[in-house]
Amino acid sequence: MEQKALECPICKSNKATIAGENVKLSGRFEDKEFITTELTVLCCTKCGYYMFFDKMAQFTTKEDTKNST
């Protein structure tokens, strides 16, 4: 899978901290229940926006830090 530079969709910052790993979200839609696969949750250090990525996501920054779970 192609690697992309991390960018917050709100403020366009490329800095984020890991807010959670192997997180599963569950919920209900109409009469169906669902649970997601394990996700990595990142929080933008500039504006606080939470971003959710599956295990296939890999990001690189100019400092060569990787988030590959």
ChimeraX commands (.cxc) that place a marker at each C-alpha (Angstrom):
marker #1 position 0.00,0.00,0.00 radius 0.5
marker #1 position 1.17,3.51,-0.81 radius 0.5
marker #1 position 2.57,5.58,2.04 radius 0.5
marker #1 position 1.13,9.05,2.48 radius 0.5
marker #1 position 2.30,12.04,4.48 radius 0.5
marker #1 position 0.22,12.54,7.61 radius 0.5
marker #1 position -1.97,15.63,7.33 radius 0.5
marker #1 position -4.80,16.73,9.56 radius 0.5
marker #1 position -7.90,17.35,7.41 radius 0.5
marker #1 position -8.84,20.35,9.57 radius 0.5
marker #1 position -5.67,22.39,10.12 radius 0.5
marker #1 position -3.26,20.62,7.69 radius 0.5
marker #1 position -0.70,19.98,10.47 radius 0.5
marker #1 position 1.56,16.93,10.10 radius 0.5
marker #1 position 2.05,16.38,13.86 radius 0.5
marker #1 position -0.06,13.93,15.86 radius 0.5
marker #1 position 0.19,11.77,18.95 radius 0.5
marker #1 position -1.15,8.25,19.30 radius 0.5
marker #1 position -4.35,8.39,21.34 radius 0.5
marker #1 position -5.00,4.65,21.15 radius 0.5
marker #1 position -3.93,1.45,19.45 radius 0.5
marker #1 position -5.98,-1.66,18.65 radius 0.5
marker #1 position -9.20,0.28,19.29 radius 0.5
marker #1 position -12.49,-1.27,18.18 radius 0.5
marker #1 position -15.57,0.86,17.67 radius 0.5
marker #1 position -19.04,-0.59,17.97 radius 0.5
marker #1 position -22.43,0.85,17.34 radius 0.5
marker #1 position -25.88,0.42,15.90 radius 0.5
marker #1 position -27.32,1.59,12.61 radius 0.5
marker #1 position -31.06,1.14,12.15 radius 0.5
marker #1 position -31.56,-2.48,13.25 radius 0.5
marker #1 position -27.97,-3.68,12.67 radius 0.5
marker #1 position -25.06,-3.73,15.10 radius 0.5
marker #1 position -21.50,-3.39,13.92 radius 0.5
marker #1 position -17.94,-3.53,15.24 radius 0.5
marker #1 position -14.92,-2.25,13.38 radius 0.5
marker #1 position -11.57,-3.94,12.88 radius 0.5
marker #1 position -8.76,-2.77,15.15 radius 0.5
marker #1 position -7.89,0.87,14.56 radius 0.5
marker #1 position -5.09,3.24,15.50 radius 0.5
marker #1 position -6.34,6.59,16.77 radius 0.5
marker #1 position -4.18,9.68,16.27 radius 0.5
marker #1 position -4.82,13.09,17.79 radius 0.5
marker #1 position -3.59,16.21,16.00 radius 0.5
marker #1 position -1.25,18.11,18.31 radius 0.5
marker #1 position -2.30,21.47,16.82 radius 0.5
marker #1 position -6.12,21.38,16.82 radius 0.5
marker #1 position -7.01,18.16,18.68 radius 0.5
marker #1 position -8.84,16.48,15.77 radius 0.5
marker #1 position -9.01,12.66,16.12 radius 0.5
marker #1 position -8.12,10.55,13.10 radius 0.5
marker #1 position -8.83,6.81,12.77 radius 0.5
marker #1 position -6.73,4.45,10.66 radius 0.5
marker #1 position -6.78,0.72,10.08 radius 0.5
marker #1 position -3.71,-1.51,10.32 radius 0.5
marker #1 position -2.89,-1.04,6.64 radius 0.5
marker #1 position -2.22,2.70,7.03 radius 0.5
marker #1 position 1.41,3.78,7.07 radius 0.5
marker #1 position 2.48,7.39,7.29 radius 0.5
marker #1 position 5.78,9.13,6.90 radius 0.5
marker #1 position 6.77,12.64,7.89 radius 0.5
marker #1 position 9.80,14.73,7.05 radius 0.5
marker #1 position 11.43,13.48,10.29 radius 0.5
marker #1 position 11.07,9.85,9.06 radius 0.5
marker #1 position 8.75,8.81,11.88 radius 0.5
marker #1 position 6.47,5.96,10.96 radius 0.5
marker #1 position 3.14,4.83,12.32 radius 0.5
marker #1 position 2.87,1.25,11.18 radius 0.5
marker #1 position 0.85,-1.02,13.39 radius 0.5
marker link #1:1,2 radius 0.2
marker link #1:2,3 radius 0.2
marker link #1:3,4 radius 0.2
marker link #1:4,5 radius 0.2
marker link #1:5,6 radius 0.2
marker link #1:6,7 radius 0.2
marker link #1:7,8 radius 0.2
marker link #1:8,9 radius 0.2
marker link #1:9,10 radius 0.2
marker link #1:10,11 radius 0.2
marker link #1:11,12 radius 0.2
marker link #1:12,13 radius 0.2
marker link #1:13,14 radius 0.2
marker link #1:14,15 radius 0.2
marker link #1:15,16 radius 0.2
marker link #1:16,17 radius 0.2
marker link #1:17,18 radius 0.2
marker link #1:18,19 radius 0.2
marker link #1:19,20 radius 0.2
marker link #1:20,21 radius 0.2
marker link #1:21,22 radius 0.2
marker link #1:22,23 radius 0.2
marker link #1:23,24 radius 0.2
marker link #1:24,25 radius 0.2
marker link #1:25,26 radius 0.2
marker link #1:26,27 radius 0.2
marker link #1:27,28 radius 0.2
marker link #1:28,29 radius 0.2
marker link #1:29,30 radius 0.2
marker link #1:30,31 radius 0.2
marker link #1:31,32 radius 0.2
marker link #1:32,33 radius 0.2
marker link #1:33,34 radius 0.2
marker link #1:34,35 radius 0.2
marker link #1:35,36 radius 0.2
marker link #1:36,37 radius 0.2
marker link #1:37,38 radius 0.2
marker link #1:38,39 radius 0.2
marker link #1:39,40 radius 0.2
marker link #1:40,41 radius 0.2
marker link #1:41,42 radius 0.2
marker link #1:42,43 radius 0.2
marker link #1:43,44 radius 0.2
marker link #1:44,45 radius 0.2
marker link #1:45,46 radius 0.2
marker link #1:46,47 radius 0.2
marker link #1:47,48 radius 0.2
marker link #1:48,49 radius 0.2
marker link #1:49,50 radius 0.2
marker link #1:50,51 radius 0.2
marker link #1:51,52 radius 0.2
marker link #1:52,53 radius 0.2
marker link #1:53,54 radius 0.2
marker link #1:54,55 radius 0.2
marker link #1:55,56 radius 0.2
marker link #1:56,57 radius 0.2
marker link #1:57,58 radius 0.2
marker link #1:58,59 radius 0.2
marker link #1:59,60 radius 0.2
marker link #1:60,61 radius 0.2
marker link #1:61,62 radius 0.2
marker link #1:62,63 radius 0.2
marker link #1:63,64 radius 0.2
marker link #1:64,65 radius 0.2
marker link #1:65,66 radius 0.2
marker link #1:66,67 radius 0.2
marker link #1:67,68 radius 0.2
marker link #1:68,69 radius 0.2
view
